[in-house]
Amino acid sequence: MAKNYNDLGVEFKYLIVNDMDRKFGLWVNTVGFQAIQPNSPYPIKDHPSGYYFNIQKGRVLHEYQIVYITKGRGLFSSDSTSERQVCKGRLMILFPDQWHTYQPLRQTGWNEYYIGFQGPIIDNLVQHSFLSKENQILEVGLNEDLVSLFSRALEIAATDKIAAQQHLSGVVLHILGLILSISKGKIFEIGDVGQKIEQAKIIMNENVFKDIDAEELAMKLNISYSWFRKVFKDYTGYAPAKYFQELKLRKAKQLLVETSNSVKEISFTLNYNSTEHFFALFKKHTGFTPLEYRSFGRGGDDEK
């Protein structure tokens, strides 16, 4: 159960990391919560020297940190991000060996949750652009699940039971997955972008037995094709034409298993250019011929 913190709360934990913890691939160095009242000094001086910093001079950490603001507002800047305002519902991603500084506004203060971590697992996520120095401020809103995860990390760190580091590593991955999902969803809420893409997906689903030209679809939605193609891929992971092809193949699999229609009939129903084209495309994407897939899907039934 998540802890309830009042506006005077400060709780943090610095953890010992051993060689076995490092072999796990992800480990946590620190986790905490701070409620900074208006007109209060910041940062508080109870932290180790490697974490305490002068706001004007900033600091460089040797770990990643996630800092989540749930009350108040303040400022953030780094060597890759010009000064930006951070308010409740936003979080900061700090990168190792990167200069940065942040602070709450004196008139508002803020409440912050934070967790610091390292390891090749997170290095790999950054290498593949799941997190980026070009996008260090993420909009996630006020999210109870996220607060519960930070609170749970504090509880695990406080009890310090056997394999606590591995437990904390799982919490970190849960936090990362949640914030990436929420922040990406927020992007598509702006200007009804998500609604446009959902509309396009519905049109594709409803016309899976026909052909759809992605450029004509963009025109139907009153948006430019170049913008539509980029945003659709960001939203779904597929370019529009590729997504439509996947829908057709999914429907072909369903028809092969659930009907007795011949491969030629299914190819014609789904408006492929020819049975040969359908056969080759199906084999390329599934590793099975249509008849092999039918037999496999029916548990070995050899019905043609």
Secondary structure by P-SEA (a helix, b strand, c coil): cbbbbcccbbbbbbbbbcaaaaaaccccccccccccccccccccccccccccccccccccccbbbbbbbcccccccccccccbbbbcccbbbbbbccccccccccccccbbbbbcccccaaaaaaaaacccccccccccccccaaaaaaaaaaaaaaaacccaaaaaaaaaaaaaaaaaaaaaaaaaaaccaaaaaaaaaaaaaaaaccccccaaaaaaaacccaaaaaaaaaaaccccaaaaaaaaaaaaaaaaaccccccaaaaaaaaccccaaaaaaaaaacccccaaaaaaaaacccccc
